[in-house]
Amino acid sequence: MENSHIIKEIIVQIVGFMVVFFVLKKLAWGKLMGAIDARRKSIDDSFSDIEKQKKNLENLEKDYRGRLENIEQEARVKIQEASNIGLALAKDIQEKARVDAQKMIDRAKAEIDQDLAKVKINMRNDIATLSALISEKIIHEKLDATMHQKLVDEFIKEIEKV
């Protein structure tokens, strides 16, 4: 008898479960499945959004890599331009230094020529003074007209050579 009581309880529980199951199936099953389907759709949409964002990020990464490569190429071009400008400036500086050096050489030559002319004038004056002194000594010793003419002619020839 005791077994019959357990069996009755089991049957009551099965019947209660079935009643609750059918009631829930009629009333809540659709809403529950709708919520599950909505959640599944929300998850699928999230995954597709993630895939779209991933593709966008990949495209963005490709774009940035392309831009970075262009920037590197532009940097190389600018460095080459700066190098060329530097070389041009170096050539200009060298040419200016060469021109300045040539001007200095020309000025030095002109100064040397002026100094040489001054020395020649001073030498002529010194020679004239020495000649006058020598002539004075010779005149004191012995000077006749032919000798005087001969000395003057030699002196003039000597000065013309200088």
Secondary structure, DSSP 8 states (H G I E B T S, - for coil): -HHHHHHHHHHHHHHHHHHHHHHHHHHTHHHHHHHHHHHHHHHHHHHHHHHHHHHHHHHHHHHHHHHHHHHHHHHHHHHHHHHHHHHHHHHHHHHHHHHHHHHHHHHHHHHHHHHHHHHHHHHHHHHHHHHHHHHHHHHHH---HHHHHHHHHHHHHHHHH-
